[in-house]
Amino acid sequence: MIITIAGNLGSGKSTVAKILAAKLGYKHYSMGDLQRSIAKKRGITLVELQKLEEQDPSIDKEVDQTQIDLGKKEDNFVIDSRIGWHFIPHSIKVFLKVSDEAATKRIFDQKREDEKYNKTLEQTLKGIRDRKSSETKRFKENYNVDYEDVSNYDLVVDTTQIKAEQVAEKVLVFVKKKK
């Protein structure tokens, strides 16, 4: 079984995916981590990588091919990826949504090493909106998909008011019913 976790920035995709993978004894893959790794190798920030992705589709293609290969070659894993559901259509597709306010606070509070530009809540919110705009545009142009269209998913969970552990439990209950 493959579970793809998509969602808004700050919705808890990675955290929930890690919890699910641990509970199920599955591998966990993160396309956000892959992009951070690509940015680090190039000596640029994630925001700079995103700007580059708008001009150079080869970066998205590398991330996309990783997902396609995983979906063809492996089983029993959880992957957090904004459009993993598109590349692994036989997966159980989960979407996590969150309010902008909650997402901003979560991302700001993480204080990730590669996101030092999140110096204020206002800057963090602007960054969220800029990334969302860029990704929405690229995904529409490159794949004609809208990752926020909930009709793409088997389960949608609003994470605004609940902890990641509770979200993971909701997903586990759903997955067990699907088996």
Summary of the structure (lengths in Angstrom):
residues: 179
radius of gyration: 15.5
end to end distance: 8.9
largest distance: 44.8
contacts: 567
relative contact order: 0.21
helix: 61%
strand: 13%
